[in-house]
Every structure is written in C-alpha cells, then in structure tokens.
C-alpha cells in the first residue's frame, strides 16, 4: 500500500478508534421526577386508553443506576450500563375498553417499565469538546395489571432493541461538563427515543454530582398488536463516585 493511501485510510478510521488514555470507572444513582403523558391500545380496540383520564397517572419520582467503564485499549469500545425503573399506578372511577375487555367503575392499575441500556461507545473527541458515538442495546421490560370489580387484565412483555447512541459535551471549566445524550431508533412507523441534557461536576474527592432534564418517548405502531404514544419527562439529580 502506498504511503499516501495508508495516510488517507488512517485519517478515516482514527476518529472511530479514539479511546481514553487512562482507566476510569464511574458508578452512581439518582432520582428522576417524571411527568407521564399519552395513550395506548391494542389494535382491536376502538378507542385508545388515556393514561391520565382513564388510568389517573400523575408525576412520580423514579430511580436510576449507572456504571461506566472507560479504558485505553484500541478498537475495544467503552461500556456504560444504565438501569431505569418507571413505576406508575392509579385508581379512579372511569370507563374504557382494552384488549376486548370493558372496565367500568372503580378501576385500579399498576404499570412497571424497566429499561436496561448496554451502551458500547467510542470517544471520538475527548478534550474541551466531547463526542461519543456508539450503540445502545436496550432491554425493555413491561409488566402491568388493570383491574375492576369484575375484570382483571394482566400481561408482560420483554424486548431487546438496538439504538443509535451519541453524546456531545463541552467542558467550560475543569471537572465540569455540560452535555446532551441521545439514544434513538425508528422502524416501520415506530420509534423509541431517550434524550438527556445535564451538567455534571466531579470534585477532588472522587465524588461527583449531576442534574438535568430527561425525556423518554415510545411510539408503537402495531408492535405485538399494540399501538402506543407514551412519553415520560422531567428533571433529575444524582451523585456518583469516579475512580
């Protein structure tokens, strides 16, 4: 291979093999105050179930955990794992149809939406400006129960989907980073997105703090015979240790 050809090839692949020049492990947890909105239905239902009007969902405090491992090994991606649990429930007098069943009177419901994100990414830029690109393999687990005096509907599903991942950040002062983070996939009229904007500060004592805004959106078009348009958004705050 000629020297000029080799140089061109190296210039093309170098951004995608960038890596940290040190070992770093970060682990933390926080609270996310979510405001839910939207609706869902099976494809056979005449009208969608509104999560506020029919299920009486309200703002809730949710928990999340995360751990990040960055290293200096070329070509091997860095790893970030994020676990988020969304728990919503409600009770009230309502009337609606869901999955061929009629619910009337006092109806209670309990929904759990757990996501585990395995993010494999490369640090394309890691200076005053940060840029991470990679793949988010998301496991989505949903469990729910809807019950009235005469009818109970209970089900669960567990799916794993690949999502594109990107993070863009800037460090205006040492140990402070302001960043935006996104995971996204769209397919056959359906889409999943998870967007975060935050500021994080790492102290000289290995302890750090973060705060910001996060939004998850789920739009399903005939996925497992279900249509849905759901969103959860709100402010979050957390703490972490970084070694």
N, C-alpha and C positions, 0 to 999 in steps of 0.2 A: 504494500500500500504506500503510495506516495505521501510525503510529509504533509503536503497541503491537504490531501484528502483526510488524513488522520486528524489534523487540527480541526477541520470542519466537523468531523464526527464527534470529536471530544467536546467541542463547543455545544453541540446539540444535546448530548446526553448528560453533561455535567450538572445542569440545573436539577435534573431528576434523580441525581445520586448524591445530592448535597446531604450532609449529615453533621451532627453536633461534634465538637472536638472534646467532649467530656461525657462522663456518665452522670445521669440525673434521674432521680426517682421522686415523683410528687404524688402525694395522696391526700385527699380531702373530702369534705362533705358540706352540705348546705341545705337551705330551705328555699323553696320556690313557691311563691304565692300565686296560684293560678286562677284565672278567670275563664270559665268554660263558655263555649257558645257553639250552636249548630244543631244538627239533627241527623237521624239515621233511620233506615227502614230496610226490610227485606224487599226484594224485587217484586214480590206478590202483594205487598201492602199498598192500599190506595193512597194513604197519606203518611208522610214522614212523622216520626216521633220527635218533638222538640225537647231538647234536654232541659230547658228552663221551664217552659209552660207545662210540659207533661211529666217530667221527672224531678223538677224542683232542685236542680243542681245550683250550687252557689259557689262563691270564691272559697278556695281551700288552700291550706298550707301543705305542700308536698315535699318529699325528701329526695335528695340525690347524693350519690357517691361517685368518686372518680379516682383513678390512678393513672399516672403517665410514666412511661419509661423511655428515655432518650439515650442514645449511645453514639459511638464514633465508628461503628462498623460499616464500611461502604456497602451500598446496594441493599442492605437489610433495613426495612422500614422501622421507624419508631412506632411505639404502641401506646394507645390511650384507650382505657375502658371506662365507660360511663353507665351507671345504673340509675334509672329514674322510675319512681313509682307514683302513679296518679291514682288516687282513690277518691271516688265521687259517690255520694248516695243522696237519697231524697225520699220524702214522704209527704203525700198530699192527696186531696180529692181531685180526681181527673177522669178522663175518658179517652181511650185511644185503642187502636188495633195494632198488633205487632206479631208478625210471623203466624198469621192466621188465627190468633187468639185475641179476644176482646177483654180489655182491662177497664173496670169501672169502679167508682167509689174511692175508698182509701187505697192507694197503691204505693208500695214501697219498692225501692230499687237499690242495688249495690253494684257498682262497676269498679273494676281494677284494671288499669292499663299499665303494664310494666314494660319498659324498654331497656335492653342491654346492648350498648354500642361497643363493638370491637373496631377501633379505628386504626388503620395502618397508614402511616403518612411519612412523607419526606419533607425535610426542612429545605425548601428551595432558597429562601433568604433567611438569615438569622443575624441581623445587625440592628441598626436603628429601625429599619423596616423589616417585619417578619412576614414570611409567606410559607404556609404549609399546604401541601396538596396530597390527597390520598383517597382511600376507600373506607367507607363505613359499612360494616356488616352488622345490620340491626336485627336483633331478635325482638319481635313484638308479641306479647302475650296478653290476651284479654279474657277476663272472667266476669260474668255478670249474672245477676238474678233480678227478675222483675216479678212481683207478687201482689195479688189482690186477695180478697176473701175467698174467691172461687177459682182463681187461675194462678199458676206459677210457671214462669219461663226461665230456664237456666241453661247456660251454654258457655263454651270457652273455645278459643282458637289460639294457635301458636304458629307464627310465620316468621321466616327469616328472609330479609331483603337486602340487596346491596345498594348502597347510596354513594354518590359522589361527595367528597369532603374537601372543604377549603377553609383556611384561616388566614386572615390578613390583620396585621397588627403594627403598632408604632410604639416606640419607647421614647417618650419626650423627656423623661428623667431616669436616672439609674434605678433599677429594681421596680420600675412602674411600666406596665404595658396596657395599652388600650387596644382592644381587638374586636373583630367581628368574625363569627364562626358559623358555618352553614353545612348541613347535610341535606341532600336533595336527590329524589328520583321521581320520574314521571313515566307512565306506561299505560297505553290503551285507555286514555281518559281518566286515569287515576294518578294521584301524586301524594308524596309524603315529603314534608319539609320540616327542618328543625333549625331555627335561626337564633343566635345568641350574640348580644353586644354587651361587653363588660370592661371593667377596669380592674386590674389586679396589682397588688403591691406585696413584694416579698421583703421582709425585714432582715436585719443582720443576724437574727436568732433562728433562722431556718423556718420560721412561721410566716405564713402569708394570708392575705385576705382578698376576697373578690366580691364584686357586686355588679349587678347589671339587669338586663331585660332578656327574657327568653320566650320564644313562641314556637309551638308545635302545631302543625296543620296536617289533617288527614282527609283526603278526598278519594273516596272509593266509588268506582262505577262497576257494579255487578262483580264485586270481589266476594267469592263464596256466597253468592246470591244475596249480597248486601250492598246497599248504596249508603254512603255516609259523607257528611261535610262537617267535620268537627275541628275546633281549634281550642288551644289552651295557651294563654299568655299571661305574663305578669313579671314583677320584679323578683329577683333572687339575691341571696347573700350567702357566702360560705367562708370557710377557713381551710387552710391546708398546711402541710409540712413538706419541705423540699430539701432533699439531700443531694 
